[in-house]
Amino acid sequence: MSHVLYPGDRPDQHGRTTPAEAERGTFSTANVVLVRHGESVANARHLFTGVIDVGLTPAGEAECVLAGQRLAGAGWVPDVICTSELVRGWRTAELMRTAWPEPVPVERDWRLNERNYGALSGYLKTEIAEQFGRDRFLYWRRSLEGRPPPLAPEVLTLWRALPPFDTLPPEALTATESLADVVARVRPWVCGVLGAHVAAGRRVLLVAHGNSLRAVCGVLDRLDGDELAALNLPNARPLAYRLWAESAAVPVPEVRGGEYLDPGAAHAEAAAIAAEGGT
């Protein structure tokens, strides 16, 4: 499972939970699979990336291909792939799509873009922690309401004139965002686009970013601020949900927290992310 421990579930030394989790559902029945993009060049350098449009590392590209192959090997085939307008999102989707012989349509939506870290964008995470202190660093990075200092107006204007934002509505790029702001922008997408796909019986592969997927999980699993602060999603590790769609409402998960295709590795990588301050 992903980010929620249930009574009776105790993680072992490798981060896996007891066999009780396997009894809650099988991966093959999932109708939605979430995947955070493969390692980006900014991930590799431990930068605050946000909306800076960076590509994948060679290792990240290999992760994406393997993630698609593992999904295909598990017998799971998407009907549609939904991703963001940022290169590391749609490139991950393209690479994963090669695992299936038949073409799978890809839908891009700016509401699935990564969170905008404002004036922190492009800085080393260690640099921000040292300059402002760990408490402020964690407040900006992990809390639901923490909103980093905004981009300067001239920087915001410049970035809106650059791809991909030059073809997107102004609201696709604000001066800064809290995680609560990201939750607010993904919620209509979850209720509308994702809910419609689920209601139509389509299997959806959702490829996005650490914070936009945290927000999606927050909406689906009805997470509070503390639960969201503790949630870390590793790169290129498929997380499956069985969702039930209700008209004009948030789809309901059969298992709160979903189920990882490779829970041992996913939990270990999530723990490593948490140790350095979180997604």
N, C-alpha and C positions, 0 to 999 in steps of 0.2 A: 504494500500500500504506500501512499505517498506521505502525507504530512500530518495525518491524524492517527494517534494511537487510541485503541479502544480497550475497555476492560478485558483483561486476560491476555493482551498482547504485550510481550516483553521483548525488546530488542536484544539480540545476542551480541557478541563482541564485534561482529562485522556489520552491525546495523540492521540485520534482518529481524523480522518479527516471527512469532511462532506460527505453526501451521494453521492456526485459526483463521488467519487472513485469507488463505487459499480457499476456504470453505465459503467465502462471501460472494464468490462469483468467478467466472473464468474470463480470461483476456479475450477469447474468441467471440464473446457475445457483446463486446464493447461497440458502441456506435459513435463515440467521440474519443480521439486520442490526441493529447496535448504533447507537443515537443518544443522545448526551447532550442533556439538555433545552435548550430555548432560553434566551437570556439572561434571568437573573432580576434582580429589583430589587437583590439583594445582590451579584450579579456586577457590575452596573453601578457599585456603590459600592465594590467591591474589599474586601468584608468576608469574614471567616471565617463561613461560613453553616452548614454541616453540617446538623443536624436542625432548625434554625429553619425554620418552614414558610412561606416567602415565595412570592409569585407571580412571574409573568413580566412583563417590560417589554413595551410595545407592539412594540418592535423584536424582542424575543424571540418574541412570538406570530407575527409576520410570518415569522421564520426557520423556525418549526415548520411553518407552512402551506406555505412554499416547499420545505422538505425533503420533505414528503409528496408534493407535486406532482412533484418531481424523481424520486422513487422510482417513482411511478405512470407518469411519462413514460418511465422506463427499462424499463417493462413488469413491474415487480416488484410483486406483490400479497401481503400477509401473510394468513395464516390465523388468526393470533392476535397480539395485542399484549400484551406483558408489561411492567409498569411498577411503580413504587414506590407507597407510601402518601402520599408528599409531594406537595403541590399542583403544584409546578413539574414533577414527573414526569408525573402523570396528566393535567395540562392539556396538556402537550406531546403526549401520546398522543392526546388528544381532537382537537386541532388537526390533527395529521398524518392522523388517520383520515378527515377530510373529503375527502381526495384520492381515495378509492375510493368508487364508487357503492353498492356492497353493504356492509352493516354488518359490521364486524370486531369480534369479541369482545375485551374488554380484561380482563386479569387483573392484580390488584394484589397485591404481596407485600412485606411490611416488610423482608425480607432484601435487597431491592434499594434500600433507603433510602440516602441519603448517609451518609458517615462522621460520627460525632459528634466534634466538635473540643473537647468539654468546656468548660473555663473560657475558652477562646479565642473561643467562639461570639459573634458579634455585633461583635467588634472589627475595626478596620481592619487589614489585613495589614501595612501600613507601620508602624502603631503597635506591633504585636507585634515586628516586626523591629528597630525602634529601641529598644524597651524591653529586649529579651532578647538582641539581637545576631543577626546574619544566620545564623551557624552553628546556633544553637539553633532559630531560625525554620525553617530548611530541614530540620533534624532532625525537628521536629514535623510539618512539612507534607509532606515528600517521602519520608522513609525508610520502610522496611518496619516497623520496630519502634518508632519514635518515638511515644510516647503522650502527648498534651498533658495539662496539669493537669486534674484531674477537676472536674465540676460540684459545687458545694456540695450536701450532702444535701437541704437544703430546696428548692433549685432543681430538683434531680432529681425530687423528690416533686411539685412544682408542674407541671413539664413533663409528667410522666406523667398528670396529671389533665386535660391539654389535648389537643384534637384534633391529630393523629390518634391519639396514643398512649393516649388514654383508652379506646379499644376494642381495643388491641393487647396482646399478652402483655408482662410486665415486661422480658423479655430484648430486646424491640424498642428499648429505650432504656436504655443503660448510662451510667455517669458520664463515660466518655471512651472513645475507641477509637484504636488504631493502625491502619495499613493492613493489618497482619497479622491484626488482629481482623476487619476487613471481609472479607478473603480467607476466613477461617474461616467466616463466616456465609453468604457467597455460594456457597461450594463445594458444600454439599448441594443448593442450588437448581439450580446448573449440572448436577450429576450426576442429580438427580431430575426436576425440572420441565422444564428445558431439554432434557435428554437424552431424556425421554419424548416431548416434542413432535417432536424431530428423528427419533426412531425411528419415530414414527407418520407421518412424511412431511409434517409441517406446516412452513410457513414462518413464522418467528417474527420479529416486530419487537420488539426489546428497547429500551425507552426508560427510561433511568435517569440517574445522576449521575456527575460526574467521577471520584470515588473508587470508587463501587460498580462502575462500568464498568472502571476500571483493575484492580480486583480480578477481575472476570470475565475480562478479557484475560490477567491473570496466571495464572488457572487454566487457561484454554483453551490458551494458548501456552507454558505451563510456564516463566514468566519468573522470573528470580532477582531479588534485591533491587535490584541495580544497574539492571537493565533496567526494573523497575517505577518506580524513582526517575526514570528518564529519560522515562517515558511521559506524554504530555500529550494529552488528547482535547478537541478544540474543540467548541463548542456547535453542535448541529443539523447536523452533518456525518455522513451515513450511512456506516457502516463495515461492509462485508459479509464474511461468512464462509461457507465451504462446510464443514459439519461432518459427521462420521461418528459415529454413536452406537454405543457398546458397552455391553452390559448392566452396570448399576450402576457404570459408570466415567465418567471425564471424557470428553465428546465430543472427537474428534480433528479439528483443522482440516486441510483439504487444503493451505492456504497459511498458514504461520505469520505472524501479524500482520494477516491480512485484507487487504481492498482497499477504499479509499475511492471513493465515487461521483465525487467531485471532488477528486482528490489534490493538485492544485496549491494550491487555496484552503485545504484542510484542513491541509497541512503548514505553510503560511504562518501560519495562525492558531495552530497548535500551537507554532510557534516564538515567537510573540508571548506566549503563555501562559507558556512556559518562561522568557522574559526577565524576567517579573515574579514569578518564583518557583515557577511550576508550578501544576497543577490543584489 
